[in-house]
């Protein structure tokens, strides 16, 4: 078993290195530099490269080769970074991955253009791996971008609404986060197989993994170390974001706790020095534990979809990936 785990990790590192090498070359000779230098900056700022790796390993699980979907994997990562650039602008975020955000380093106009321009370049890369003019894959790719934008719009709407249900929040993150992970898995499978059952299973895996991933992100925002997480702790509370944790706390809080949460919502945020108070409250109310249970639930749902994959070795890797992501610290 240990030999198998070591082999899979070596494969992962090898393919991740291949992804990084290709990303480093995307904008190297492109002009004007006023547009492509910020593009290089965001694309080379690190991160897990989760979405392109899901594309690669979904293809492998479905019986295909990494080489068949490498360009599609790059396309997925380009789209992900388009969302990050624009998300940071809307959130007025100062840092991402412990570095300045694009709009802080290069200016707002350059950041908007950078985000916009990543979309057509992503399509260029996707089309390199599509054979037989498969319009369904292109449609799937376009649909995911639209759904992510819908999710971001809902997230923005929630900031000004007094009441948001947990069901509405889950619908929002299913669009803003889970849809892109679902698409990453789906495209990897679609390019290498026509088996609808296999494609559907990998889509379901990606969707459930996306839900678990976002809930873990919500939890880490409150509980993680700033250096490891790359963001200011409690940033969601400071901005007044209605995350799963806040909405769960709102349901169970009484007395002074409830009054404090309602005041946070009314003021649309808190001061940074108040984060510790709310962290203690959320732990005491069982919110942190409830969030962990939800994360485990979605992780199990994801893993259940990996039975019957043509490549069991690759499916095992996707299972381990789901478990690692839900236990991560950054």
C-alpha positions as CSV (number, residue, x, y, z in Angstrom):
1,X,0.0,0.0,0.0
2,X,2.8,2.4,0.9
3,X,4.5,1.6,-2.4
4,X,1.3,2.4,-4.2
5,X,0.9,5.7,-2.4
6,X,4.5,6.7,-3.1
7,X,4.0,5.9,-6.8
8,X,0.9,8.0,-7.1
9,X,2.6,10.9,-5.3
10,X,5.4,10.7,-7.8
11,X,3.0,10.7,-10.7
12,X,1.2,13.7,-9.2
13,X,4.5,15.6,-8.7
14,X,5.6,14.8,-12.3
15,X,2.3,16.0,-13.8
16,X,2.2,19.1,-11.6
17,X,5.7,19.9,-12.7
18,X,4.6,19.6,-16.3
19,X,1.6,21.9,-15.7
20,X,3.9,24.5,-14.1
21,X,6.4,24.4,-17.0
22,X,3.6,24.9,-19.5
23,X,2.1,27.8,-17.5
24,X,5.5,29.5,-17.3
25,X,5.6,29.6,-21.1
26,X,2.1,30.8,-21.9
27,X,2.7,34.6,-21.9
28,X,6.5,34.6,-22.3
29,X,6.7,36.3,-25.7
30,X,3.2,37.9,-25.9
31,X,2.8,41.7,-26.2
32,X,1.9,44.2,-25.0
33,X,3.7,43.5,-21.8
34,X,1.3,45.9,-19.9
35,X,-1.3,43.1,-20.4
36,X,0.7,40.0,-20.3
37,X,3.0,40.8,-17.5
38,X,0.1,40.9,-15.0
39,X,-1.2,37.6,-16.7
40,X,2.2,36.0,-16.0
41,X,2.1,37.3,-12.4
42,X,-1.3,35.7,-11.5
43,X,-0.7,32.5,-13.4
44,X,2.8,32.0,-11.7
45,X,1.6,32.8,-8.2
46,X,1.4,29.2,-7.2
47,X,-1.6,27.5,-5.6
48,X,-2.6,23.9,-5.6
49,X,-3.4,23.7,-9.3
50,X,-6.3,21.6,-8.1
51,X,-8.5,22.1,-11.1
52,X,-6.0,21.1,-13.8
53,X,-4.9,18.1,-11.8
54,X,-8.6,17.0,-11.5
55,X,-8.8,17.2,-15.3
56,X,-5.7,15.1,-15.7
57,X,-6.6,12.4,-13.1
58,X,-10.3,12.3,-14.3
59,X,-9.0,11.5,-17.8
60,X,-6.7,8.8,-16.4
61,X,-9.5,7.4,-14.2
62,X,-11.7,7.2,-17.3
63,X,-9.0,5.1,-19.1
64,X,-7.3,7.9,-21.0
65,X,-3.8,9.5,-21.0
66,X,-2.6,12.7,-19.3
67,X,-1.2,13.9,-22.6
68,X,-4.7,13.8,-24.2
69,X,-6.0,16.5,-21.8
70,X,-2.9,18.5,-20.8
71,X,-4.0,21.6,-22.8
72,X,-7.6,21.3,-21.5
73,X,-6.1,21.2,-18.0
74,X,-4.3,24.5,-18.7
75,X,-7.5,25.9,-20.0
76,X,-9.3,25.1,-16.7
77,X,-6.5,26.8,-14.7
78,X,-6.7,29.9,-16.9
79,X,-10.5,30.2,-16.2
80,X,-9.9,29.7,-12.5
81,X,-7.4,32.5,-12.5
82,X,-9.8,34.7,-14.4
83,X,-12.3,34.3,-11.5
84,X,-9.6,35.0,-8.9
85,X,-8.5,38.3,-10.5
86,X,-12.1,39.6,-10.7
87,X,-13.1,38.2,-7.3
88,X,-10.2,40.0,-5.7
89,X,-11.3,43.3,-7.4
90,X,-14.8,42.9,-6.1
91,X,-13.6,41.9,-2.6
92,X,-11.0,44.7,-2.6
93,X,-8.6,42.1,-1.4
94,X,-5.0,43.2,-0.8
95,X,-3.3,39.7,-0.9
96,X,-3.7,36.4,-2.5
97,X,-1.3,33.5,-1.8
98,X,0.8,35.8,0.4
99,X,1.4,38.2,-2.6
100,X,-0.2,41.4,-3.7
101,X,-3.4,40.9,-5.8
102,X,-3.2,41.9,-9.5
103,X,-5.2,45.1,-9.0
104,X,-3.0,46.2,-6.1
105,X,0.3,45.5,-8.0
106,X,-0.7,46.7,-11.5
107,X,-3.8,48.9,-11.1
108,X,-7.5,48.3,-11.5
109,X,-7.7,48.7,-15.3
110,X,-4.9,46.3,-15.9
111,X,-6.4,43.8,-13.6
112,X,-9.8,43.9,-15.3
113,X,-8.2,43.5,-18.8
114,X,-6.1,40.7,-17.4
115,X,-9.0,38.7,-16.1
116,X,-11.0,39.3,-19.3
117,X,-8.2,38.2,-21.6
118,X,-7.6,34.9,-19.8
119,X,-11.0,33.7,-21.1
120,X,-10.2,33.6,-24.9
121,X,-6.7,32.2,-24.2
122,X,-8.4,29.4,-22.2
123,X,-10.6,28.6,-25.2
124,X,-7.5,28.5,-27.4
125,X,-5.9,25.8,-25.1
126,X,-9.1,23.8,-24.8
127,X,-9.6,23.6,-28.5
128,X,-6.1,22.0,-28.9
129,X,-7.3,18.8,-27.2
130,X,-10.8,18.6,-28.7
131,X,-11.1,16.1,-31.5
132,X,-14.0,15.7,-34.1
133,X,-15.3,19.1,-33.5
134,X,-16.9,18.1,-30.1
135,X,-19.2,21.0,-29.5
136,X,-20.6,19.4,-26.3
137,X,-17.2,19.9,-24.5
138,X,-17.1,23.6,-25.6
139,X,-20.7,24.0,-24.4
140,X,-19.8,22.4,-21.1
141,X,-16.8,24.7,-20.7
142,X,-18.9,27.8,-21.5
143,X,-21.7,26.8,-19.2
144,X,-19.4,26.4,-16.3
145,X,-18.0,29.9,-16.8
146,X,-21.6,31.3,-16.9
147,X,-22.6,29.4,-13.7
148,X,-19.5,30.6,-11.9
149,X,-20.5,34.2,-12.7
150,X,-24.0,33.5,-11.5
151,X,-22.5,32.2,-8.2
152,X,-20.4,35.3,-7.8
153,X,-23.4,37.5,-8.5
154,X,-25.4,35.6,-5.8
155,X,-22.5,36.1,-3.4
156,X,-22.6,39.8,-4.1
157,X,-26.4,39.9,-3.6
158,X,-26.1,38.2,-0.2
159,X,-23.9,41.0,1.1
160,X,-26.8,43.5,1.0
161,X,-29.6,41.0,2.0
162,X,-30.6,40.8,5.6
163,X,-31.6,37.2,5.4
164,X,-30.0,34.3,3.6
165,X,-30.8,30.7,4.2
166,X,-28.3,27.9,4.5
167,X,-30.0,26.3,1.5
168,X,-29.4,29.5,-0.6
169,X,-25.8,29.6,0.5
170,X,-25.2,26.0,-0.6
171,X,-26.8,26.8,-3.9
172,X,-24.5,29.8,-4.3
173,X,-21.3,27.8,-3.6
174,X,-22.5,25.0,-5.8
175,X,-22.3,27.6,-8.6
176,X,-19.3,29.7,-7.5
177,X,-17.0,26.9,-6.5
178,X,-18.3,23.4,-7.2
179,X,-19.3,24.1,-10.8
180,X,-15.7,24.7,-11.9
181,X,-14.5,21.5,-10.1
182,X,-17.3,19.6,-11.7
183,X,-16.4,20.9,-15.2
184,X,-12.7,20.1,-14.6
185,X,-13.6,16.5,-14.0
186,X,-16.2,16.4,-16.7
187,X,-13.9,17.7,-19.5
188,X,-11.1,15.4,-18.5
189,X,-13.5,12.4,-18.9
190,X,-15.3,13.7,-22.0
191,X,-12.2,14.1,-24.0
192,X,-11.1,10.5,-23.5
193,X,-14.4,8.5,-23.3
194,X,-17.9,8.5,-24.6
195,X,-19.2,6.4,-21.7
196,X,-21.9,8.6,-20.1
197,X,-21.9,6.7,-16.9
198,X,-18.2,7.3,-16.3
199,X,-18.6,11.0,-17.2
200,X,-21.5,11.4,-14.9
201,X,-19.8,9.7,-12.0
202,X,-16.7,12.0,-12.4
203,X,-19.0,15.1,-12.6
204,X,-20.7,14.1,-9.4
205,X,-17.3,13.5,-7.8
206,X,-16.2,17.0,-8.8
207,X,-19.4,18.7,-7.7
208,X,-19.4,17.1,-4.2
209,X,-15.6,17.7,-3.8
210,X,-16.3,21.4,-4.7
211,X,-18.9,21.7,-1.9
212,X,-16.5,20.1,0.6
213,X,-13.6,22.3,-0.6
214,X,-15.6,25.5,-0.2
215,X,-16.9,24.7,3.2
216,X,-13.3,23.8,4.2
217,X,-12.2,27.2,2.8
218,X,-14.9,28.9,5.0
219,X,-13.6,27.0,8.0
220,X,-10.0,27.8,7.3
221,X,-10.8,31.5,6.9
222,X,-11.7,31.6,10.5
223,X,-9.4,29.0,12.0
224,X,-6.2,28.8,9.9
225,X,-2.8,30.4,10.4
226,X,-2.4,33.5,8.2
227,X,1.0,32.4,6.9
228,X,-0.3,28.9,5.8
229,X,-3.6,30.2,4.5
230,X,-2.2,33.3,2.7
231,X,-5.1,35.5,3.8
232,X,-5.9,37.7,6.9
233,X,-7.7,35.4,9.5
234,X,-11.4,36.1,9.8
235,X,-11.5,38.0,6.5
236,X,-15.0,36.7,5.8
237,X,-16.3,38.1,9.2
238,X,-14.5,41.4,8.7
239,X,-16.2,41.8,5.3
240,X,-19.5,40.6,6.7
241,X,-19.8,37.6,4.3
242,X,-22.7,35.3,5.0
243,X,-20.7,32.0,5.0
244,X,-22.0,28.6,6.2
245,X,-20.4,29.3,9.6
246,X,-22.2,32.6,10.1
247,X,-25.5,31.3,8.9
248,X,-25.2,28.2,11.1
249,X,-24.4,30.4,14.1
250,X,-27.3,32.6,13.4
251,X,-29.6,29.6,13.6
252,X,-28.3,28.4,17.0
253,X,-27.3,31.6,18.8
254,X,-29.4,33.1,21.6
255,X,-29.2,36.1,23.9
256,X,-26.0,38.2,23.5
257,X,-24.5,35.9,20.9
258,X,-27.6,36.4,18.6
259,X,-27.5,40.2,19.2
260,X,-23.8,40.3,18.3
261,X,-24.4,38.3,15.1
262,X,-27.3,40.5,14.0
263,X,-25.2,43.6,14.7
264,X,-22.4,42.1,12.5
265,X,-25.0,41.6,9.7
266,X,-26.4,45.1,10.1
267,X,-23.0,46.7,10.1
268,X,-21.8,44.4,7.2
269,X,-18.7,43.3,9.1
270,X,-16.6,43.6,12.2
271,X,-13.2,45.1,13.2
272,X,-10.2,42.7,12.9
273,X,-9.8,42.8,16.7
274,X,-13.2,41.3,17.1
275,X,-12.4,38.2,15.1
276,X,-11.2,36.2,18.2
277,X,-14.5,36.9,20.0
278,X,-16.5,35.4,17.1
279,X,-14.1,32.5,16.7
280,X,-14.7,31.6,20.4
281,X,-18.4,32.0,19.9
282,X,-18.6,29.7,16.9
283,X,-16.6,27.0,18.7
284,X,-18.8,27.3,21.7
285,X,-22.0,27.1,19.6
286,X,-20.8,23.9,17.8
287,X,-20.6,25.7,14.5
288,X,-17.0,24.6,13.8
289,X,-17.9,21.0,14.5
290,X,-21.1,21.2,12.4
291,X,-19.0,22.6,9.5
292,X,-16.5,19.7,9.8
293,X,-19.4,17.2,9.7
294,X,-20.7,18.8,6.5
295,X,-17.3,18.7,4.9
296,X,-17.0,15.0,5.7
297,X,-20.5,14.3,4.3
298,X,-19.7,15.9,0.9
299,X,-16.3,14.2,0.9
300,X,-18.0,10.8,1.3
301,X,-20.5,11.7,-1.4
302,X,-17.6,12.5,-3.8
303,X,-15.7,9.2,-3.0
304,X,-18.8,7.1,-3.5
305,X,-18.8,8.1,-7.2
306,X,-15.4,6.6,-7.8
307,X,-16.5,2.9,-7.9
308,X,-16.3,1.2,-11.3
309,X,-13.7,3.5,-12.9
310,X,-11.8,1.9,-15.8
311,X,-8.5,2.9,-14.0
312,X,-8.8,1.9,-10.4
313,X,-5.3,3.2,-9.6
314,X,-6.3,6.7,-10.7
315,X,-9.6,6.5,-8.9
316,X,-7.7,5.6,-5.7
317,X,-5.7,8.8,-6.2
318,X,-8.9,10.9,-6.5
319,X,-10.2,9.3,-3.3
320,X,-7.0,10.2,-1.4
321,X,-7.1,13.7,-2.9
322,X,-10.7,14.2,-1.5
323,X,-9.5,13.1,1.9
324,X,-6.4,15.3,1.9
325,X,-8.3,18.4,0.7
326,X,-10.8,18.1,3.6
327,X,-8.0,17.9,6.1
328,X,-5.9,20.7,4.6
329,X,-4.6,23.7,6.5
330,X,-4.2,26.1,3.5
